[in-house]
Amino acid sequence: MVKKDLSIMISGRAGDGILFTGNLLAKIFKRKGLEVFTFRDFPSNIRGEPTAYTIRASEEKIFGPSQEIDILAAFDCESVLRHLNKVNYNGFVICDSSEQIKIDSTLKKKRKIFNIPIKRLARESFGREIFKNVIILGVLSHFLRLEFNLISKIIEETFLQKKGREIVEKNLKGLNLGKNEAKKLIKEIYQITLPTKKDKNRLLITGDEAMALGALIAGCRFFSGYPICPASEIMEWLARKLPAYNGVVVQTEDEIAAIHMVFGASYAGVRAMTATSGPGFSLMSEGLSLAGMTEIPIVIAYVQRVGPSTGMPTKNEQGDLLQSIFSGHGDFPSIVISPATIEDCFYLTGEAFNFADKFQCPVIILTEQLYGQNYQTVKEFDFTKIKIDRGKLIKSENLIKDKPFLRYKITKDGISPRVIPSLERGIHMVEGNEHEETGYRNETPLIKEKMTQKRMKKLETALNYLPKPIFSGNEKAEIGIIGFGSTFGPIQETKKILIEKGLQTQTMHLRTLWPLQIEILKKFINSKKIVFVIEYNFSGQLYFLLRQLVKPSIELKNIRKFNSEPFSKYELVEIIEREINP
Amino acid sequence: MKTINKYKLFEPTWCPGCGNYGILNALMRSALELNLEPHKIVIVSGIGCSGRINNYFKCYGIHGTHGRPLPIASGVKLANPELSVFAVSGDGDAYSIGMSHFLHTVRRNPDIVYLVVNNQVFALTRGQASPTSNLGFISVSTPYGTKEYPIDGIKLALAAGGTFIARGFSGNIPQLVRLIKKAIKHRGFSFIDILSPCRVHNKVQDYNWYRKNIINLDEDPSYDFGNKQKAWERINTFEKIPTGLIYVEEKPCWEDLILGKEKAMSHLDLKPEKYDYNPLLKEFY
């Protein structure tokens, strides 16, 4: 049987090592030239609670996980019962026969179940249950006719340097063990063949890694942050890589320190960034306001998770859209951009530093757990596309002797010249109180008014430079769909299914969330008969913004999901169809 | 120019008799005697009366957020270690809202001079009790006297691994100049808690009170500021408040441990063609 779009879920308990198996599988599919998207469904604990990791491999470009599973590989029977309803009726379940499992035939449907003593094999052959991970990989390698050489090469790459030859050999042994065991049970008629394509110039990368890499290439040499799901991976990746490029990563005592250290480093001339999620961003808001007031460029990668409060730290939501835009006291400009895809995480982060330097304000890269912590195959990044533009950063020769340097000079575009401290003629004051052009404190009403206007002017100036939305579909379609962030995958698939059903749509995926691109939005919305606004939150935060600021001539339909799961393939299709043909 | 005038900016507007005048003067004299150029100095101040110092001392200045001058100063110093970086806080800034940053900066040991102007009261916000106010201190926020015991930044710094710990008094400028100069020369985090009377909001601890209640360790030849055990004993002897150099230790500062070999990060050429970025992709193939 040939499968062009396959989803495998590996399920067990936290601590089982599911991430290991899934990541290897993702890499195998990637090397086979397939498009890959992974989906972590992990609890926020370390050991014990049920976890699942789904790897989707497809011949065609995909932008998100599938909520339908073709193969469920489970380490315990509870996992089978928990996830069986997601497995296609004619799908497969591989489960550990060490546990006796009885599945009611009404539940089982046509699904085929293979019982394999995975844990027992691991214990008997290695004395350690942890080898169940590579044994199940062996089982899958037979099931999916995966090339042994390819897997053994990836195992070697993974372990040889870090753990040595012995561990490589043990894993290869486990792989064979699983494969041979599978041969006994999974007959040829059940075997699945995946297409093979050329794996050229592609990467398998998470959004967090892509943002970290984008930052480094853009010249970021300073990072300070505080560990938080699902953004820590940005700090961890940079902590490994920055020192070789003369950069520094500081793990601070809290997010307040993190943003202020970024502020100090950026003021002194380094491109600097922090990364966080909702709770950390809340703490950062006073630093955000300071950077806004004093016009110091800072970049924050904001990887949303489910809130409020500690919420669900390892799950996906878009509930912080408004916080990302309106956080911080007082009127000050800040820019919020949002990668449409994991690939976009790289390029937009590269751009973010230019925006921060050019417009001298906080730039927030707003994304979500679904992108931050999941892998996707992307086209190899083109580093030459990252240009470095430091805006109005001026050099010593442009400074006039014996004249005070006007760091906050009122200009047409609202942007003033900036110097890196240490220049004799550039001495100035960075003042969190209201200040005049020199930077020194001045709280007179006229200055307050002028300086507020000057700062806010920068948003207007920025509008033309900020990332444009991604449009797709039929321009003449009467149905429009608007989204941002991780709804990209579901929206694209919905568009495809609707075309098959004879419904034309045009989609618009926003990549700049603040300042809102009102004219572009107005044009799009007003060209449609009906426009759906899709988002992962309860309150309809994007819908709220569009209604208040775009003031569209037609009624917008808001589709919201807030149970932490992404839209499944037909979910959006059904809702849209219901709206159109009630 | 060989006078402190080269550091002068606006006329200070602190209240008459405020300890901040003496501190500002001591800082200017120290900078002058050590030949620090205004454009190579960054002073990061917190929020409070002491935070106004940036308006009176000509150099690169940051007047940021309440309690956060140390993280800001740390960022500046790591970005460009060639700058002389000072942070100035009040006792509210340092020991109340900024306490966590204080302890963590002490343990990181960046080469920063930290002056805490300790007047045992929130003066700018008009006289509320602070964490260093004595038990029973009557203020607008503690009309029946504080019911909390005060904390001592010196003890905290010693416990957190401080490498330069001193206490000054704004009524003794020559000593303060000596301490600040030593602090500037010390390679590491140099912390000076400066007892500084607020004549408006703290009527209890005035200049006379301090003169009666402090002792000067610098005048005690038997005191060994290199002995941590002795320092701990000394600051826990309650008869009088010790001032002077309390503890000094040489150990690698943060920049020595964390920074790369190149010059200051702030002056790196960031053009992508300057770097070989391709090895970074290997793990993603």
Contacts between the chains, C-beta under 8 A, distances in Angstrom:
chain1	res1	chain2	res2	distance
A	202	B	285	7.8
A	203	B	281	6.5
A	203	B	284	3.8
A	203	B	285	6.7
A	204	B	284	5.8
A	204	B	285	7.7
A	205	B	284	4.8
A	209	B	284	7.3
A	213	B	280	6.2
A	216	B	277	7.4
A	216	B	280	7.1
A	217	B	272	6.1
A	217	B	277	5.8
A	218	B	270	8.0
A	219	B	268	7.7
A	219	B	270	3.2
A	219	B	272	7.8
A	221	B	265	4.8
A	221	B	268	6.3
A	221	B	270	7.8
A	222	B	75	7.2
A	222	B	78	6.8
A	222	B	79	6.4
A	222	B	265	6.4
A	224	B	71	8.0
A	224	B	75	7.2
A	241	B	280	6.4
A	243	B	260	6.2
A	245	B	260	7.9
A	245	B	275	6.3
A	246	B	259	8.0
A	246	B	260	3.7
A	246	B	261	7.3
A	246	B	262	4.3
A	246	B	265	6.4
A	246	B	268	6.3
A	247	B	260	7.2
A	247	B	265	6.8
A	248	B	78	5.7
A	248	B	258	5.5
A	248	B	259	6.5
A	248	B	260	7.7
A	248	B	265	7.0
A	250	B	74	7.7
A	250	B	78	7.4
A	250	B	258	7.5
A	252	B	71	6.8
A	252	B	104	7.4
A	253	B	100	5.1
A	253	B	101	6.6
A	253	B	103	8.0
A	253	B	104	4.3
A	254	B	100	6.5
A	256	B	68	6.6
A	256	B	71	7.4
A	256	B	101	7.9
A	257	B	68	7.4
A	257	B	71	4.1
A	257	B	100	7.5
A	257	B	101	5.6
A	257	B	104	7.1
A	258	B	71	7.7
A	260	B	64	7.0
A	260	B	65	7.0
A	260	B	68	4.4
A	260	B	71	3.7
A	260	B	72	4.9
A	260	B	75	6.9
A	261	B	71	4.6
A	261	B	72	7.2
A	261	B	74	5.5
A	261	B	75	4.0
A	261	B	78	7.8
A	262	B	75	6.4
A	263	B	64	7.4
A	263	B	71	7.9
A	263	B	72	5.7
A	263	B	75	6.3
A	264	B	44	7.2
A	264	B	62	7.5
A	264	B	71	6.7
A	264	B	72	3.9
A	264	B	73	6.3
A	264	B	74	6.4
A	264	B	75	2.5
A	264	B	76	4.2
A	264	B	77	7.8
A	264	B	79	7.1
A	265	B	75	3.8
A	265	B	76	6.9
A	265	B	78	6.1
A	265	B	79	4.2
A	265	B	265	7.6
A	266	B	75	7.4
A	266	B	79	7.9
A	267	B	62	6.7
A	267	B	72	7.7
A	267	B	75	7.3
A	267	B	76	6.3
A	267	B	79	7.9
A	268	B	42	7.6
A	268	B	75	6.9
A	268	B	76	4.5
A	268	B	79	3.5
A	268	B	80	4.7
A	268	B	83	7.1
A	268	B	266	4.8
A	269	B	79	6.0
A	269	B	80	6.6
A	269	B	264	7.9
A	269	B	265	7.7
A	269	B	266	3.2
A	269	B	267	6.8
A	270	B	79	4.4
A	270	B	265	4.5
A	270	B	266	5.3
A	270	B	268	7.7
A	271	B	270	6.8
A	272	B	75	7.1
A	272	B	79	7.7
A	286	B	65	5.3
A	286	B	68	7.8
A	287	B	65	6.7
A	287	B	68	7.3
A	290	B	64	5.7
A	290	B	65	5.1
A	294	B	62	7.7
A	294	B	64	7.8
A	380	B	281	6.9
A	381	B	281	7.6
A	383	B	272	5.8
A	383	B	277	5.7
A	384	B	272	7.3
A	386	B	272	6.1
A	388	B	270	5.3
A	388	B	271	6.5
A	388	B	272	7.1
A	420	B	80	7.8
A	420	B	266	5.6
A	420	B	267	7.3
A	421	B	39	7.6
A	421	B	42	5.8
A	421	B	60	4.1
A	421	B	76	7.6
A	421	B	80	7.3
A	421	B	83	6.5
A	422	B	39	6.2
A	422	B	40	6.3
A	422	B	60	7.8
A	422	B	80	6.6
A	422	B	82	7.0
A	422	B	83	6.2
A	422	B	266	7.8
A	423	B	39	6.3
A	424	B	37	7.5
A	424	B	39	4.5
A	426	B	39	7.1
A	426	B	60	8.0
A	427	B	38	6.1
A	427	B	39	5.5
A	427	B	58	6.6
A	427	B	59	6.6
A	427	B	60	5.9
A	428	B	60	7.1
A	428	B	61	7.9
A	429	B	54	5.9
A	429	B	55	7.6
A	429	B	61	4.6
A	429	B	62	7.8
A	429	B	63	7.1
A	430	B	60	8.0
A	430	B	61	6.7
A	430	B	62	4.5
A	430	B	63	7.1
A	430	B	64	7.7
A	431	B	54	7.5
A	431	B	61	7.8
A	431	B	63	5.0
A	432	B	47	7.9
A	432	B	63	5.6
A	432	B	64	5.4
A	432	B	65	6.2
A	433	B	63	6.6
A	439	B	61	8.0
A	440	B	10	7.4
A	440	B	55	6.4
A	441	B	55	6.3
A	441	B	63	7.6
